[in-house]
């Protein structure tokens, strides 16, 4: 078979040509797997072949070695193991040769395939020469930069795929040495240095023993710090951007989490030497270095440094350079996230420094969108630190009114890139409410409730001229419904504050029903959660809304495609049952019918099914002996699910987790039914006793259970 042409045809825009080519490839694979894999590796390594056919050859080769599904993965592994050794050697030689290709796609794909082969062979004590061959690429005199880059990528992928226990310590040492050489200042290619830092990121699990060696850290940390100075003038300041500086900071953070206090004396001289320099890169790198080591070392080690440097950081929020302000706000957020707790032994926030902190944050939230977003994050973690503080939260209370106003103004900003900032502002607002102290903030939260309801009402008046307008309306409604949910949850936990909810409940429910009428699935999800919170808060009073709400609840339970909506709707049924008790009875036939359809549907995502079983328990508990007519349908479902649990793959972590969720749902269903049938109807459950006890016994015997 001329595989080049078939690979090109498999990418043809013509459907018939593409289908025919895919069938030919599948036939070749099934009839002669060794030759198929060898042909793909030759195609990938050949400089004379088109880049398009080489790229697809590499993808198919990689997919022939690995799969997400555990059963399929093991099948592919065994197929590779059974290939004749001489053919496997030729394939591996082709892959290693491709690392020096002039085509970047081919190099990158080859590095990934090498790691996939290594994940099969290295644990079997095969391909033991791989690390040496890769390291040889790094030590060759005048080795081209692309070869070094792809070799480092391959080393990084190998570290990701292979367990540290499967490599000898001298191999681990050699990998780290190669990575360090790639990061070194003598390496002029920024692409090679970035690949080295990425490889280090993947190799850190291997480096634990090396970090215990006194020479390793003092060599490695300065190299990481040096990368922090390699910022790009116009670099994107959004999270998730991956350049040399960001990669170095990420690795430094991982080292800090791995070695703890030992990293601090190696980093602080760099911070102190660069934090006041005139060059913005030095100031930003120093701040980034400090922020990167705040998770891992002990609070005893870090608290004195934070106290001495906090004032400096607050003043740096007025720096002339946006990059410096952005990183400073991020660092303040990290300080509050990892070191601040109101009742802690080493308090970071005090009545003395809080006024200046809040003043700076509320001023800086008006800065450019990227800085303002990081400030929102800092306020979020600052508030979170007071969550379990009880009366201590009163030192934050005086600032909450201004903070809420600032966050609402931030959410209203009209910057072109305001979508992420608006979301951050509302999420931070939620955290402020969640962590506030009721009843001392009841009035503030009540005012906020009316403000958010007013904003939600205005979204219903927006002019919708396009699909984009509809999406924007839906996104905003989702955020506002999310805030209302948090407010409802907060106020319903306080007897004194519940009247605030009851006064606004009718108007709120009207708004939620109008939002449902917009028929946006995103809003459906958030509005459904808010209604669940309203049902919990209003209790039996929620019955008056059921007639209007029921049609939307039914739509949610029928939404198989957007299974998260279906899952949330199932949860809301539980909320309503707990709120209404037997007043939910008129709606139970419809609800039960839909829940049973959900369980029977092969289209519905399996994650929804355990909550459905739990929901049966909620319904039975609410309506008691009236649940009798559903028993002939529910019990077989429970017994079938119990049987399924005993046949799940013990080697598949996802299936084990699903099994535990399923068992939890089954137990909650039986618990609700048994409690609901107390009294004369209890005899109905006698036939279920034996299967139920067998199920309990099976769960007790299972070592993988977490129920």
C-alpha positions as CSV (number, residue, x, y, z in Angstrom):
1,X,0.0,0.0,0.0
2,X,1.2,3.5,-0.9
3,X,0.6,4.9,2.6
4,X,1.5,8.5,1.8
5,X,-1.4,8.9,-0.6
6,X,-3.8,7.1,1.8
7,X,-2.8,9.4,4.7
8,X,-3.4,12.5,2.5
9,X,-6.7,11.2,1.2
10,X,-7.8,10.6,4.9
11,X,-7.6,14.4,5.2
12,X,-9.5,15.2,2.0
13,X,-12.4,17.7,2.2
14,X,-14.3,15.2,0.0
15,X,-16.3,12.9,2.4
16,X,-16.3,9.8,0.1
17,X,-12.5,10.0,-0.5
18,X,-11.9,10.5,3.2
19,X,-14.1,7.5,4.2
20,X,-12.5,5.2,1.7
21,X,-9.0,6.2,2.9
22,X,-9.9,5.7,6.6
23,X,-11.3,2.2,5.7
24,X,-8.0,1.3,3.9
25,X,-6.0,2.4,6.9
26,X,-8.1,0.3,9.2
27,X,-7.9,-2.7,7.0
28,X,-4.0,-2.4,6.8
29,X,-3.9,-2.1,10.6
30,X,-6.1,-5.2,11.2
31,X,-4.3,-7.3,8.6
32,X,-0.7,-6.6,9.5
33,X,-0.2,-4.4,12.6
34,X,3.6,-4.7,12.7
35,X,4.0,-3.5,9.1
36,X,1.3,-0.8,9.6
37,X,3.2,0.6,12.6
38,X,6.5,0.4,10.8
39,X,5.1,2.2,7.8
40,X,3.8,5.0,9.9
41,X,7.1,5.5,11.7
42,X,8.9,5.6,8.3
43,X,6.4,8.1,7.0
44,X,6.9,10.3,10.1
45,X,10.7,10.2,9.8
46,X,11.0,10.8,6.1
47,X,12.0,14.4,5.2
48,X,10.9,13.7,1.6
49,X,7.2,13.2,2.6
50,X,4.6,16.0,2.9
51,X,4.2,17.5,6.3
52,X,0.5,16.7,6.3
53,X,1.0,12.9,5.8
54,X,3.8,12.9,8.4
55,X,1.6,14.7,11.0
56,X,-1.3,12.2,10.6
57,X,1.1,9.3,10.6
58,X,2.4,10.4,14.0
59,X,-1.0,10.9,15.4
60,X,-2.2,7.5,14.3
61,X,1.0,5.9,15.6
62,X,0.5,7.6,19.0
63,X,-3.2,6.5,19.1
64,X,-2.1,2.9,18.3
65,X,-0.2,2.8,21.6
66,X,-2.4,4.6,24.1
67,X,-6.1,5.2,25.0
68,X,-8.0,6.8,27.8
69,X,-10.1,3.8,28.4
70,X,-8.2,1.4,30.7
71,X,-9.4,-1.8,28.8
72,X,-8.5,-0.4,25.4
73,X,-5.1,0.9,26.7
74,X,-4.2,-2.6,28.0
75,X,-5.2,-4.1,24.7
76,X,-3.0,-1.7,22.7
77,X,-0.1,-2.4,25.1
78,X,-0.4,-6.1,24.6
79,X,-0.5,-5.6,20.8
80,X,2.8,-3.6,20.9
81,X,4.4,-6.1,23.2
82,X,3.6,-8.9,20.8
83,X,5.3,-7.1,17.8
84,X,8.5,-8.7,16.7
85,X,11.6,-7.1,18.5
86,X,13.4,-6.3,15.2
87,X,10.4,-4.3,13.9
88,X,10.0,-2.5,17.2
89,X,13.7,-1.6,17.0
90,X,13.3,-0.1,13.5
91,X,10.3,1.9,14.7
92,X,12.2,3.3,17.7
93,X,15.1,4.2,15.5
94,X,12.8,6.1,13.2
95,X,11.3,7.9,16.1
96,X,14.6,9.0,17.5
97,X,15.8,10.1,14.0
98,X,12.7,12.3,13.7
99,X,13.7,14.4,16.7
100,X,16.2,16.0,14.3
101,X,13.6,16.7,11.6
102,X,13.3,20.2,10.0
103,X,9.5,20.0,10.4
104,X,8.5,21.1,13.9
105,X,5.2,19.1,13.9
106,X,7.1,15.9,13.1
107,X,9.6,16.5,15.9
108,X,6.9,17.2,18.5
109,X,4.8,14.2,17.5
110,X,7.8,12.0,17.6
111,X,8.7,13.1,21.1
112,X,5.2,12.2,22.3
113,X,5.3,8.8,20.6
114,X,8.7,8.0,22.1
115,X,7.2,8.7,25.6
116,X,4.2,6.4,24.8
117,X,6.6,3.6,23.8
118,X,8.6,4.2,26.9
119,X,5.5,4.0,29.1
120,X,5.1,0.4,27.8
121,X,8.7,-0.7,27.7
122,X,10.6,0.9,30.5
123,X,8.4,-0.7,33.3
124,X,9.2,-4.0,31.6
125,X,13.0,-3.2,31.8
126,X,13.1,-2.8,28.0
127,X,14.5,0.1,25.9
128,X,17.0,0.7,28.8
129,X,19.3,2.6,26.4
130,X,16.6,5.3,25.7
131,X,17.7,7.9,28.3
132,X,21.3,7.5,27.2
133,X,20.4,8.1,23.5
134,X,18.4,11.2,24.4
135,X,21.1,12.6,26.6
136,X,23.6,12.0,23.8
137,X,21.6,14.5,21.7
138,X,22.1,17.1,24.4
139,X,25.9,16.6,24.7
140,X,26.8,16.4,21.0
141,X,29.1,19.3,20.0
142,X,27.2,21.8,17.8
143,X,23.9,19.9,18.2
144,X,21.2,22.0,16.4
145,X,18.8,23.9,18.7
146,X,15.7,22.1,17.2
147,X,17.2,18.7,18.1
148,X,17.9,19.9,21.6
149,X,14.4,21.3,22.0
150,X,12.6,18.1,20.8
151,X,14.9,16.0,22.9
152,X,14.1,18.0,26.0
153,X,10.4,17.7,25.1
154,X,10.8,13.9,24.8
155,X,12.5,13.8,28.2
156,X,9.7,15.8,29.7
157,X,7.0,13.5,28.2
158,X,8.9,10.4,29.4
159,X,9.0,11.8,32.9
160,X,5.2,12.4,32.6
161,X,4.5,8.9,31.3
162,X,6.9,6.8,33.4
163,X,6.9,6.2,37.1
164,X,10.0,7.4,39.0
165,X,10.3,3.8,40.4
166,X,11.0,2.5,36.9
167,X,14.1,4.5,36.3
168,X,17.5,4.0,38.0
169,X,18.7,6.9,40.1
170,X,21.7,7.6,37.8
171,X,19.2,7.9,34.9
172,X,17.2,10.4,36.9
173,X,20.4,12.3,37.8
174,X,21.3,12.4,34.1
175,X,17.9,13.7,33.1
176,X,18.0,16.5,35.6
177,X,21.6,17.4,34.5
178,X,20.5,17.6,30.8
179,X,17.5,19.8,31.8
180,X,19.7,22.1,33.9
181,X,22.1,22.4,31.0
182,X,19.2,23.3,28.7
183,X,18.1,26.1,31.2
184,X,21.6,27.5,31.5
185,X,22.6,31.0,30.3
186,X,25.1,29.4,27.9
187,X,22.2,28.0,25.9
188,X,21.3,30.9,23.5
189,X,18.1,29.5,22.1
190,X,15.0,30.7,24.0
191,X,13.0,27.7,22.6
192,X,15.5,25.2,24.0
193,X,15.4,27.0,27.4
194,X,11.6,27.0,27.5
195,X,11.6,23.3,26.6
196,X,14.1,22.6,29.4
197,X,11.9,24.4,31.9
198,X,8.8,22.5,30.7
199,X,10.8,19.2,31.0
200,X,11.8,20.2,34.6
201,X,8.1,20.8,35.3
202,X,7.4,17.1,34.4
203,X,10.6,15.8,36.0
204,X,10.0,17.3,39.5
205,X,8.4,14.1,40.8
206,X,11.7,12.4,39.9
207,X,13.8,15.0,41.6
208,X,12.7,14.3,45.3
209,X,15.9,12.3,46.0
210,X,18.0,14.9,44.3
211,X,16.5,17.7,46.4
212,X,17.7,15.9,49.5
213,X,21.2,16.3,48.1
214,X,22.7,19.5,49.3
215,X,24.2,20.4,45.9
216,X,21.0,20.0,43.8
217,X,18.8,22.9,45.0
218,X,21.5,25.6,45.0
219,X,22.3,24.7,41.4
220,X,18.7,24.5,40.2
221,X,17.0,27.4,41.9
222,X,19.3,30.1,40.5
223,X,18.6,28.8,37.0
224,X,14.9,29.1,37.6
225,X,15.2,32.6,39.0
226,X,17.2,33.6,36.0
227,X,14.3,32.6,33.7
228,X,12.0,34.9,35.6
229,X,13.9,37.9,34.1
230,X,13.0,36.7,30.5
231,X,9.6,38.4,30.3
232,X,8.3,39.6,27.0
233,X,7.6,43.3,26.7
234,X,4.1,42.7,25.3
235,X,3.4,39.3,27.0
236,X,-0.2,38.4,27.6
237,X,-0.9,38.8,31.3
238,X,-3.8,36.3,31.4
239,X,-3.5,33.1,33.5
240,X,-2.4,30.1,31.7
241,X,0.0,31.9,29.3
242,X,3.1,29.7,28.9
243,X,6.4,31.5,28.2
244,X,9.9,31.1,29.6
245,X,9.2,33.4,32.6
246,X,5.9,31.8,33.5
247,X,7.3,28.3,33.1
248,X,10.2,29.2,35.4
249,X,7.9,30.6,38.0
250,X,5.6,27.5,37.8
251,X,8.6,25.2,38.4
252,X,9.8,27.4,41.3
253,X,6.4,27.0,42.8
254,X,6.5,23.2,42.5
255,X,10.0,23.1,44.0
256,X,8.7,25.2,46.9
257,X,5.9,22.8,47.5
258,X,8.3,19.9,47.3
259,X,11.1,21.1,49.6
260,X,9.3,23.6,51.8
261,X,11.5,25.9,54.0
262,X,14.7,25.0,52.2
263,X,13.8,27.1,49.2
264,X,13.3,30.4,51.1
265,X,17.0,31.3,51.7
266,X,17.8,30.5,48.1
267,X,15.2,32.8,46.7
268,X,15.1,35.8,49.1
269,X,18.5,37.2,48.1
270,X,17.3,37.4,44.5
271,X,14.1,39.1,45.7
272,X,16.0,41.6,47.8
273,X,18.6,42.4,45.1
274,X,16.0,43.0,42.3
275,X,12.9,44.4,44.0
276,X,14.0,48.1,44.0
277,X,15.9,48.2,40.7
278,X,14.9,50.7,38.0
279,X,14.4,48.1,35.4
280,X,10.7,46.8,35.5
281,X,11.8,43.3,34.6
282,X,13.9,43.1,37.8
283,X,11.0,44.4,40.0
284,X,8.5,42.1,38.4
285,X,10.8,39.0,38.6
286,X,11.5,39.6,42.2
287,X,7.8,39.9,43.0
288,X,7.0,36.8,40.9
289,X,9.8,34.8,42.7
290,X,8.4,35.8,46.2
291,X,4.8,35.0,45.1
292,X,5.9,31.6,43.7
293,X,7.3,30.3,47.0
294,X,4.3,31.2,49.3
295,X,2.9,27.6,49.1
296,X,5.1,25.0,50.6
297,X,7.3,26.7,53.2
298,X,5.9,26.9,56.8
299,X,4.0,30.0,57.9
300,X,6.6,30.4,60.7
301,X,9.2,30.9,58.0
302,X,7.2,33.1,55.8
303,X,5.2,35.3,58.2
304,X,8.2,37.5,59.2
305,X,9.0,38.1,55.5
306,X,5.4,39.0,54.7
307,X,5.2,41.4,57.6
308,X,8.4,43.2,56.6
309,X,7.5,43.2,52.9
310,X,3.7,43.9,52.9
311,X,4.0,47.6,53.0
312,X,6.4,47.5,50.1
313,X,4.0,45.3,48.1
314,X,1.1,47.6,48.8
315,X,3.1,50.6,47.5
316,X,4.1,48.6,44.4
317,X,0.5,48.6,43.4
318,X,1.2,52.2,42.3
319,X,4.2,51.1,40.1
320,X,4.4,52.8,36.7
321,X,4.5,49.4,34.9
322,X,1.4,47.3,34.4
323,X,3.3,44.0,34.6
324,X,4.7,44.9,38.0
325,X,1.2,45.8,39.3
326,X,-0.3,42.7,37.9
327,X,2.2,40.4,39.5
328,X,2.1,42.3,42.8
329,X,-1.7,41.9,43.0
330,X,-1.3,38.2,42.2
331,X,1.3,37.9,45.0
332,X,-1.0,39.7,47.5
333,X,-3.7,37.2,46.6
334,X,-1.3,34.3,47.2
335,X,-0.4,35.8,50.6
336,X,-4.0,35.9,51.6
337,X,-4.8,32.5,50.1
338,X,-2.0,30.5,51.8
339,X,-1.0,32.5,54.9
340,X,-4.0,34.4,56.1
341,X,-6.6,33.0,58.6
342,X,-8.3,35.0,61.2
343,X,-7.7,32.6,64.1
344,X,-4.2,31.6,63.0
345,X,-1.1,31.6,65.3
346,X,0.7,34.0,63.0
347,X,-1.9,36.6,61.9
348,X,-1.1,38.3,58.6
349,X,-4.0,40.7,58.6
350,X,-4.5,42.9,61.7
351,X,-6.6,45.8,62.8
352,X,-3.4,47.9,62.2
353,X,-2.6,47.0,58.7
354,X,-6.1,46.2,57.3
355,X,-7.0,49.9,56.7
356,X,-4.1,50.4,54.3
357,X,-4.6,47.0,52.6
358,X,-8.3,47.7,51.9
359,X,-7.5,51.3,50.8
360,X,-5.0,50.0,48.2
361,X,-7.1,47.2,47.0
362,X,-10.2,49.3,46.5
363,X,-8.2,51.9,44.6
364,X,-6.3,49.3,42.5
365,X,-9.5,47.6,41.4
366,X,-10.1,50.6,39.2
367,X,-6.8,49.9,37.3
368,X,-6.5,48.1,33.9
369,X,-8.6,45.0,33.5
370,X,-5.8,42.5,34.1
371,X,-4.7,44.2,37.3
372,X,-8.3,44.6,38.5
373,X,-8.9,40.9,37.9
374,X,-6.0,40.0,40.1
375,X,-7.2,42.5,42.8
376,X,-10.6,40.7,42.7
377,X,-8.7,37.5,43.4
378,X,-6.9,39.1,46.3
379,X,-10.1,40.4,47.9
380,X,-11.7,36.9,47.4
381,X,-8.9,35.2,49.4
382,X,-8.8,38.0,52.0
383,X,-12.5,37.5,52.7
384,X,-12.2,33.7,52.6
385,X,-9.6,33.9,55.4
386,X,-12.3,35.2,57.7
387,X,-14.8,32.5,56.9
388,X,-14.5,30.5,60.2
389,X,-13.5,33.4,62.3
390,X,-16.8,34.0,64.2
391,X,-16.7,37.3,66.0
392,X,-13.2,38.0,64.6
393,X,-14.7,38.8,61.2
394,X,-15.9,42.1,62.7
395,X,-12.6,43.7,61.8
396,X,-13.5,43.2,58.1
397,X,-17.1,44.2,58.4
398,X,-16.6,48.0,58.3
399,X,-15.0,47.7,54.8
400,X,-17.6,45.4,53.3
401,X,-20.0,48.1,52.2
402,X,-17.3,49.9,50.1
403,X,-16.0,46.6,48.9
404,X,-19.4,45.5,47.6
405,X,-19.9,48.9,45.9
406,X,-16.4,48.6,44.3
407,X,-17.1,45.1,43.0
408,X,-20.5,46.1,41.6
409,X,-18.8,49.0,39.8
410,X,-16.1,46.7,38.5
411,X,-18.8,44.3,37.1
412,X,-20.3,47.2,35.2
413,X,-17.0,48.3,33.5
414,X,-17.2,48.7,29.8
415,X,-13.6,47.6,28.9
416,X,-13.5,45.5,25.8
417,X,-12.0,42.6,27.7
418,X,-14.5,42.9,30.6
419,X,-16.0,39.4,30.3
420,X,-13.4,37.7,32.6
421,X,-13.2,40.7,34.9
422,X,-17.0,40.8,35.4
423,X,-17.1,37.1,36.2
424,X,-14.2,37.6,38.8
425,X,-16.1,40.6,40.3
426,X,-19.3,38.6,40.9
427,X,-17.4,35.5,42.1
428,X,-15.6,37.7,44.7
429,X,-18.9,39.3,45.6
430,X,-20.2,35.7,46.3
431,X,-17.3,35.1,48.6
432,X,-17.8,38.3,50.5
433,X,-21.4,37.3,51.2
434,X,-20.5,33.7,52.0
435,X,-17.9,34.8,54.6
436,X,-19.7,37.8,56.1
437,X,-21.0,37.7,59.6
438,X,-24.8,37.5,60.1
439,X,-26.6,39.3,61.7
440,X,-24.1,42.2,61.7
441,X,-24.1,42.4,57.9
442,X,-27.8,41.5,57.4
443,X,-28.7,45.0,56.2
444,X,-25.9,45.1,53.7
445,X,-26.8,41.7,52.3
446,X,-30.5,42.7,52.1
447,X,-29.5,45.8,50.1
448,X,-27.4,43.6,47.9
449,X,-30.3,41.2,47.4
450,X,-32.5,44.0,46.0
451,X,-29.7,45.4,43.9
452,X,-29.0,42.0,42.2
453,X,-32.7,41.4,41.7
454,X,-32.9,44.8,40.0
455,X,-30.0,43.9,37.8
456,X,-31.6,40.6,36.9
457,X,-34.8,42.4,36.0
458,X,-32.9,44.7,33.6
459,X,-31.4,41.8,31.7
460,X,-34.9,40.8,30.7
461,X,-35.3,44.2,28.9
462,X,-32.1,43.9,26.9
463,X,-32.5,44.2,23.1
464,X,-31.6,40.8,21.6
465,X,-30.7,41.2,17.9
466,X,-28.3,38.2,17.4
467,X,-27.2,34.9,18.9
468,X,-24.2,36.8,20.4
469,X,-26.6,39.1,22.2
470,X,-28.5,36.1,23.5
471,X,-25.3,34.5,24.8
472,X,-24.2,37.7,26.5
473,X,-27.6,38.0,28.2
474,X,-27.4,34.4,29.3
475,X,-23.9,34.8,30.8
476,X,-25.0,37.9,32.8
477,X,-28.2,36.2,34.0
478,X,-26.1,33.2,35.1
479,X,-23.8,35.3,37.2
480,X,-26.7,37.2,38.8
481,X,-28.6,34.0,39.6
482,X,-25.4,32.7,41.1
483,X,-25.2,35.7,43.5
484,X,-28.8,35.3,44.4
485,X,-28.2,31.7,45.3
486,X,-25.4,32.6,47.6
487,X,-27.4,35.3,49.3
488,X,-30.3,33.0,49.8
489,X,-28.1,30.3,51.3
490,X,-26.5,32.9,53.6
491,X,-29.7,34.5,54.9
492,X,-31.5,31.1,55.3
493,X,-28.9,30.0,57.8
494,X,-30.0,32.7,60.2
495,X,-33.4,32.8,61.9
496,X,-33.2,36.6,62.2
497,X,-32.5,37.1,58.5
498,X,-35.1,34.7,57.0
499,X,-37.8,37.4,56.9
500,X,-35.7,39.3,54.4
501,X,-36.1,36.3,52.0
502,X,-39.8,35.9,52.6
503,X,-40.4,39.6,51.8
504,X,-38.8,39.2,48.4
505,X,-39.6,35.6,47.6
506,X,-42.6,36.3,45.2
507,X,-40.7,38.8,43.2
508,X,-37.6,36.6,43.1
509,X,-39.6,33.6,41.8
510,X,-41.2,35.7,39.1
511,X,-37.7,36.7,38.0
512,X,-36.5,33.1,37.9
513,X,-39.5,32.0,35.8
514,X,-38.9,34.9,33.4
515,X,-35.2,33.8,33.1
516,X,-36.3,30.3,32.4
517,X,-38.5,31.6,29.6
518,X,-35.3,32.9,27.9
519,X,-34.5,29.2,27.3
520,X,-30.7,29.5,27.7
521,X,-29.2,26.3,29.1
522,X,-26.5,28.1,31.1
523,X,-29.1,30.2,32.8
524,X,-31.3,27.2,33.3
525,X,-28.5,25.7,35.4
526,X,-27.8,28.7,37.6
527,X,-31.5,29.6,38.0
528,X,-32.3,26.0,38.9
529,X,-29.7,26.1,41.7
530,X,-31.1,29.5,42.9
531,X,-34.6,28.0,43.0
532,X,-33.3,25.1,45.1
533,X,-31.9,27.6,47.6
534,X,-35.2,29.5,47.6
535,X,-37.1,26.3,48.3
536,X,-34.8,25.5,51.2
537,X,-35.2,29.1,52.5
538,X,-39.0,29.3,52.2
539,X,-39.9,25.8,53.2
540,X,-43.7,24.9,53.0
541,X,-44.3,28.4,51.5
542,X,-42.7,27.2,48.3
543,X,-45.8,25.1,47.5
544,X,-47.5,28.2,45.9
545,X,-44.8,28.4,43.2
546,X,-44.9,24.7,42.2
547,X,-47.7,24.9,39.6
548,X,-45.8,27.5,37.5
549,X,-42.4,26.0,38.2
550,X,-43.2,22.4,37.5
551,X,-43.0,22.6,33.7
552,X,-39.5,24.0,33.9
553,X,-38.4,21.3,36.4
554,X,-39.7,18.7,34.1
555,X,-37.8,20.2,31.2
556,X,-34.7,20.1,33.3
557,X,-35.2,16.4,34.2
558,X,-35.6,15.7,30.4
559,X,-32.5,17.5,29.4
560,X,-30.3,14.5,28.5
561,X,-27.9,16.4,26.2
562,X,-26.9,19.0,28.8
563,X,-26.6,16.5,31.6
564,X,-25.3,19.0,34.2
565,X,-28.7,20.7,33.9
566,X,-30.4,17.4,34.4
567,X,-28.2,16.6,37.4
568,X,-29.0,20.0,39.0
569,X,-32.7,19.5,38.4
570,X,-32.5,16.1,40.2
571,X,-30.9,17.9,43.2
572,X,-33.6,20.6,43.2
573,X,-36.3,17.8,43.4
574,X,-34.5,16.8,46.6
575,X,-34.5,20.4,47.9
576,X,-38.2,20.7,47.1
577,X,-39.1,17.5,48.9
578,X,-37.3,18.6,52.0
579,X,-39.1,22.0,51.9
580,X,-42.6,20.7,51.1
581,X,-42.8,17.2,52.7
582,X,-46.1,15.7,51.6
583,X,-47.2,18.8,49.8
584,X,-45.0,17.6,46.9
585,X,-47.4,14.6,46.5
586,X,-49.4,16.1,43.5
587,X,-46.3,16.3,41.4
588,X,-44.7,13.0,42.4
589,X,-46.2,10.9,39.6
590,X,-44.7,13.1,36.9
591,X,-41.4,13.4,38.8
592,X,-41.0,9.7,39.4
593,X,-41.9,8.8,35.8
594,X,-39.2,11.1,34.6
595,X,-36.6,9.9,37.1
596,X,-37.2,6.3,36.1
597,X,-36.8,7.3,32.4
598,X,-33.6,9.0,33.3
599,X,-32.2,5.8,34.9
600,X,-33.3,3.7,31.8
601,X,-31.8,6.0,29.2
602,X,-28.5,5.0,27.6
603,X,-28.2,8.6,26.3
604,X,-28.0,10.2,29.8
605,X,-24.5,10.6,31.2
606,X,-23.8,8.1,33.9
607,X,-22.9,10.7,36.5
608,X,-26.5,11.8,36.8
609,X,-27.7,8.3,37.9
610,X,-26.4,8.1,41.5
611,X,-28.1,11.4,42.4
612,X,-31.4,10.0,41.0
613,X,-31.2,7.1,43.5
614,X,-30.6,9.6,46.3
615,X,-33.6,11.5,45.0
616,X,-35.8,8.4,45.4
617,X,-34.9,8.5,49.1
618,X,-35.8,12.2,49.4
619,X,-39.2,11.6,47.8
620,X,-39.9,8.6,50.0
621,X,-39.0,10.5,53.1
622,X,-41.3,13.4,52.0
623,X,-44.4,11.4,51.1
624,X,-44.0,8.4,53.5
625,X,-46.4,5.5,52.8
626,X,-47.6,7.2,49.6
627,X,-44.3,5.9,48.1
628,X,-45.8,2.4,48.1
629,X,-47.0,2.5,44.5
630,X,-43.4,3.3,43.2
631,X,-41.8,0.4,45.0
632,X,-42.3,-2.2,42.3
633,X,-40.4,0.1,39.9
634,X,-37.7,1.5,42.2
635,X,-36.5,-1.7,44.0
636,X,-35.6,-3.6,40.8
637,X,-33.6,-0.5,39.7
638,X,-31.8,-0.4,43.0
639,X,-31.0,-4.1,42.9
640,X,-29.8,-3.8,39.3
641,X,-27.5,-1.0,40.2
642,X,-26.2,-3.0,43.2
643,X,-25.4,-5.9,40.9
644,X,-23.6,-3.5,38.5
645,X,-21.3,-2.3,41.3
646,X,-19.9,-5.8,41.7
647,X,-18.9,-5.9,38.1
648,X,-17.0,-2.6,37.7
649,X,-13.3,-2.7,36.6
650,X,-11.2,-2.5,39.8
651,X,-8.3,-1.2,37.8
652,X,-10.1,1.8,36.4
653,X,-10.0,4.7,38.9
654,X,-12.9,6.5,37.1
655,X,-15.1,3.4,37.3
656,X,-14.2,2.9,41.0
657,X,-15.2,6.4,41.7
658,X,-18.5,6.0,39.8
659,X,-19.1,2.7,41.8
660,X,-18.7,4.5,45.1
661,X,-21.1,7.3,44.0
662,X,-23.6,4.6,42.9
663,X,-23.4,2.8,46.2
664,X,-23.8,6.1,48.1
665,X,-27.0,6.8,46.0
666,X,-28.3,3.3,46.6
667,X,-27.8,3.5,50.4
668,X,-29.5,7.0,50.5
669,X,-32.4,5.6,48.5
670,X,-32.9,2.6,50.9
671,X,-32.5,4.9,53.9
672,X,-35.2,7.3,52.8
673,X,-37.6,4.5,51.8
674,X,-37.1,2.6,55.1
675,X,-37.6,5.7,57.2
676,X,-40.6,6.7,55.1
677,X,-42.3,3.3,55.6
678,X,-42.0,3.3,59.4
679,X,-45.2,1.9,60.9
680,X,-47.8,-0.4,59.2
681,X,-46.1,-0.2,55.8
682,X,-42.7,-1.4,57.0
683,X,-43.6,-5.0,56.0
684,X,-43.5,-3.9,52.4
685,X,-39.7,-3.9,52.6
686,X,-39.3,-7.4,54.1
687,X,-38.7,-9.0,50.7
688,X,-35.9,-6.5,50.1
689,X,-34.0,-7.5,53.3
690,X,-32.0,-10.3,51.9
691,X,-30.7,-8.5,48.7
692,X,-30.0,-5.4,50.8
693,X,-28.0,-7.3,53.4
694,X,-26.1,-9.0,50.6
695,X,-25.3,-5.6,49.1
696,X,-24.1,-4.3,52.4
697,X,-21.9,-7.3,52.9
698,X,-20.4,-6.9,49.4
699,X,-19.6,-3.2,50.1
700,X,-18.0,-4.0,53.5
701,X,-15.8,-6.6,51.8
702,X,-14.7,-4.2,49.0
703,X,-11.3,-2.7,49.8
704,X,-11.9,0.2,47.3
705,X,-15.0,1.4,49.0
706,X,-15.3,5.0,50.3
707,X,-18.9,4.8,51.5
